[in-house]
Amino acid sequence: MLKQEIKNLKFGLMVGSIWLALLWGIEIFDMLSWDIQLERYGVRPGRMAGLWGILTAPLIHGGIMDHLIGNSLSLFPLVTVLFIFFRKVAWRVIIFVWIAAGFWVWVVGDLGSNHIGVSGVIYGLASFLFFSGIIRRDAISLVVSLIVVMFHGSMVWGTLPFFTEANVSWESHLFGAIAGLIAAFFYRNEDRKPPQKYSWEEESEEEEGNAYWDYRNMESPPEGFKHPE
């Protein structure tokens, strides 16, 4: 079991590193290419041209210092934890959160607005990890849920328009969190760890199995026989 988790850890670190390298490469390219203006490929609600943003918006940011660094610090650990404990469904969760959050923003977002950044996916992953612990209630999922609360609990305020700045897409945060909740419920039976049995439990079961004598099938009672009352 430990070998598999170490393998998952290495894979999660690799995915997180490649993802961040892609985001930083795109942002640096955007900064050096004055005429391209990648921001126009964000999610623009209610406009057919803005549908492409569902796929491209999480790859685009509005600056390194103001936007990308903060998202990078949140995305990397969440992706790593996701692949450690939920390897089988990790890609499906990422794809669902990515597309669902972007589509819902396109449907209900303010006309004339433009939404960019990977924060919607970040909120989706944090929501998935948190609610998986609440729904599954196994020890590992509950520990992961607790860790998310400890390090990302304040993210809940980012889903409310009253607590976010005017240029922050609270819609992406909110719909990303909702998508993560739905994914946690939908995949609640995936990647479940089998309950661990300790040696003292196995010995107790063996003792209970030998505690009674089936007098119909045996000629003499075994050692330690107790007559059923």
Secondary structure per residue as TSV (DSSP state, phi and psi in degrees):
chain	resnum	aa	ss	phi	psi
A	1	M	-	360.0	-44.6
A	2	L	H	-64.2	-38.2
A	3	K	H	-61.4	-40.5
A	4	Q	H	-66.0	-39.5
A	5	E	H	-68.3	-36.7
A	6	I	H	-65.4	-40.4
A	7	K	H	-62.4	-42.3
A	8	N	H	-64.8	-37.6
A	9	L	H	-60.8	-47.2
A	10	K	H	-61.4	-41.8
A	11	F	H	-66.6	-41.2
A	12	G	H	-63.2	-41.1
A	13	L	H	-63.3	-38.5
A	14	M	H	-66.1	-46.5
A	15	V	H	-61.9	-45.4
A	16	G	H	-61.1	-40.7
A	17	S	H	-66.7	-44.3
A	18	I	H	-64.8	-41.2
A	19	W	H	-61.4	-47.1
A	20	L	H	-65.4	-39.6
A	21	A	H	-60.9	-39.0
A	22	L	H	-64.8	-46.4
A	23	L	H	-62.4	-43.9
A	24	W	H	-69.6	-37.9
A	25	G	H	-62.8	-42.9
A	26	I	H	-64.0	-42.7
A	27	E	H	-67.0	-42.0
A	28	I	H	-64.3	-41.4
A	29	F	H	-60.6	-40.7
A	30	D	H	-65.2	-37.7
A	31	M	H	-68.5	-34.6
A	32	L	H	-85.5	-16.1
A	33	S	-	-108.8	94.3
A	34	W	T	-66.0	-28.5
A	35	D	T	-92.9	-9.3
A	36	I	T	-80.3	-46.6
A	37	Q	-	54.0	72.2
A	38	L	G	-63.9	-18.5
A	39	E	G	-57.6	-24.1
A	40	R	G	-69.6	-11.5
A	41	Y	G	-94.2	23.1
A	42	G	S	-81.3	-179.9
A	43	V	B	-78.5	117.6
A	44	R	-	-113.6	101.8
A	45	P	T	-55.8	138.2
A	46	G	T	77.4	-0.9
A	47	R	-	-113.3	132.5
A	48	M	G	-59.1	-37.4
A	49	A	G	-65.3	-23.9
A	50	G	G	-78.8	-8.1
A	51	L	G	-64.3	-32.5
A	52	W	G	-59.3	-27.2
A	53	G	H	-63.3	-21.4
A	54	I	H	-57.7	-36.6
A	55	L	H	-88.9	-34.8
A	56	T	H	-98.3	-26.2
A	57	A	G	-56.6	-42.0
A	58	P	G	-65.3	-9.7
A	59	L	G	-94.4	-7.5
A	60	I	-	-114.8	139.9
A	61	H	-	-132.9	161.9
A	62	G	S	-97.1	32.0
A	63	G	-	134.2	158.3
A	64	I	I	-80.7	-54.4
A	65	M	I	-68.6	-42.2
A	66	D	I	-83.9	-19.0
A	67	H	I	-135.5	-55.8
A	68	L	I	-70.5	-39.6
A	69	I	H	-61.9	-46.5
A	70	G	H	-61.2	-43.2
A	71	N	H	-66.8	-36.4
A	72	S	H	-64.1	-41.6
A	73	L	H	-65.9	-26.6
A	74	S	H	-89.0	-40.0
A	75	L	H	-66.4	-45.3
A	76	F	H	-59.5	-51.6
A	77	P	H	-67.0	-34.1
A	78	L	H	-66.1	-42.8
A	79	V	H	-63.8	-42.5
A	80	T	H	-61.8	-47.8
A	81	V	H	-63.2	-39.7
A	82	L	H	-58.0	-45.1
A	83	F	H	-76.6	-24.1
A	84	I	H	-68.4	-48.0
A	85	F	H	-104.4	-15.6
A	86	F	-	-134.5	48.2
A	87	R	T	-59.1	-41.0
A	88	K	T	-64.7	-33.8
A	89	V	T	-109.8	2.4
A	90	A	H	-56.1	-49.8
A	91	W	H	-65.0	-38.9
A	92	R	H	-64.8	-38.4
A	93	V	H	-64.8	-45.9
A	94	I	H	-60.1	-47.9
A	95	I	H	-63.6	-44.2
A	96	F	H	-62.8	-48.2
A	97	V	H	-62.0	-44.0
A	98	W	H	-56.4	-52.0
A	99	I	H	-76.6	-44.7
A	100	A	H	-63.5	-46.4
A	101	A	H	-62.0	-45.4
A	102	G	H	-63.3	-40.9
A	103	F	H	-66.6	-43.5
A	104	W	H	-65.5	-36.1
A	105	V	H	-63.6	-41.3
A	106	W	H	-63.1	-34.2
A	107	V	H	-75.5	-45.2
A	108	V	H	-113.2	-3.4
A	109	G	S	-66.7	163.2
A	110	D	-	-66.2	133.5
A	111	L	T	-62.3	137.5
A	112	G	T	89.7	-8.7
A	113	S	-	-86.6	163.6
A	114	N	-	-137.7	123.7
A	115	H	B	-113.7	123.1
A	116	I	-	-132.8	162.1
A	117	G	S	109.3	158.1
A	118	V	S	-92.7	7.9
A	119	S	H	-63.4	-32.2
A	120	G	H	-61.3	-40.7
A	121	V	H	-67.1	-39.6
A	122	I	H	-59.5	-47.4
A	123	Y	H	-63.0	-35.7
A	124	G	H	-64.7	-43.4
A	125	L	H	-67.4	-43.1
A	126	A	H	-62.0	-41.1
A	127	S	H	-65.0	-42.9
A	128	F	H	-60.6	-47.2
A	129	L	H	-65.0	-40.0
A	130	F	H	-68.3	-52.1
A	131	F	H	-72.5	-22.7
A	132	S	H	-62.0	-38.6
A	133	G	H	-66.3	-39.8
A	134	I	H	-67.1	-41.7
A	135	I	H	-78.9	-44.7
A	136	R	H	-77.0	-43.0
A	137	R	-	63.8	23.4
A	138	D	-	-90.5	162.7
A	139	A	H	-59.4	-46.6
A	140	I	H	-64.6	-45.8
A	141	S	H	-64.3	-36.2
A	142	L	H	-67.7	-37.4
A	143	V	H	-64.6	-44.6
A	144	V	H	-60.8	-42.6
A	145	S	H	-59.6	-42.7
A	146	L	H	-64.2	-40.8
A	147	I	H	-62.3	-41.9
A	148	V	H	-61.7	-41.7
A	149	V	H	-63.5	-41.9
A	150	M	H	-64.2	-42.1
A	151	F	H	-100.0	-21.2
A	152	H	H	-131.0	15.9
A	153	G	G	-61.2	-33.2
A	154	S	G	-70.5	-9.6
A	155	M	G	-63.4	-20.9
A	156	V	G	-59.1	-30.3
A	157	W	G	-69.6	-21.2
A	158	G	G	-74.4	-8.0
A	159	T	G	-91.4	-2.6
A	160	L	S	-110.7	129.9
A	161	P	G	-64.2	-24.0
A	162	F	G	-75.2	-17.6
A	163	F	G	-115.0	10.0
A	164	T	S	-117.8	152.5
A	165	E	-	-71.0	162.2
A	166	A	T	-61.8	-31.4
A	167	N	T	-94.9	13.4
A	168	V	S	-104.8	131.3
A	169	S	-	-82.6	85.6
A	170	W	H	-66.0	-25.8
A	171	E	H	-62.8	-43.6
A	172	S	H	-62.2	-40.3
A	173	H	H	-63.5	-48.1
A	174	L	H	-63.4	-49.3
A	175	F	H	-72.0	-29.5
A	176	G	H	-63.9	-43.4
A	177	A	H	-63.8	-40.6
A	178	I	H	-64.2	-42.3
A	179	A	H	-62.1	-39.0
A	180	G	H	-63.9	-39.6
A	181	L	H	-62.3	-45.8
A	182	I	H	-61.9	-42.9
A	183	A	H	-63.6	-39.1
A	184	A	H	-62.1	-39.4
A	185	F	H	-72.2	-43.0
A	186	F	H	-65.9	-38.0
A	187	Y	T	-102.2	26.6
A	188	R	T	-63.9	-23.9
A	189	N	T	-100.7	4.0
A	190	E	T	-91.7	149.6
A	191	D	T	59.5	26.2
A	192	R	-	-73.2	134.0
A	193	K	-	-85.3	134.1
A	194	P	-	-64.1	141.8
A	195	P	-	-61.9	135.7
A	196	Q	-	-83.4	133.9
A	197	K	-	-105.5	133.3
A	198	Y	-	-93.4	160.1
A	199	S	H	-59.8	-37.6
A	200	W	H	-68.5	-28.2
A	201	E	H	-70.5	-40.9
A	202	E	H	-64.8	-40.8
A	203	E	H	-63.9	-38.7
A	204	S	H	-64.1	-39.7
A	205	E	H	-65.7	-39.2
A	206	E	H	-65.0	-39.9
A	207	E	H	-65.0	-40.5
A	208	E	H	-65.9	-36.5
A	209	G	H	-67.0	-29.6
A	210	N	T	-96.0	3.9
A	211	A	S	-75.8	-24.1
A	212	Y	B	-120.2	150.0
A	213	W	-	-107.6	126.9
A	214	D	-	-82.9	92.8
A	215	Y	T	-68.3	-12.8
A	216	R	T	-80.2	-26.3
A	217	N	T	-110.8	-4.0
A	218	M	-	-126.7	145.9
A	219	E	S	-78.9	-35.5
A	220	S	S	-134.1	148.3
A	221	P	-	-70.3	145.1
A	222	P	-	-72.7	168.8
A	223	E	T	-65.5	136.7
A	224	G	T	82.7	18.9
A	225	F	-	-66.2	137.5
A	226	K	B	-122.4	125.7
A	227	H	-	-72.7	130.9
A	228	P	-	-66.0	132.2
A	229	E	-	-87.4	360.0
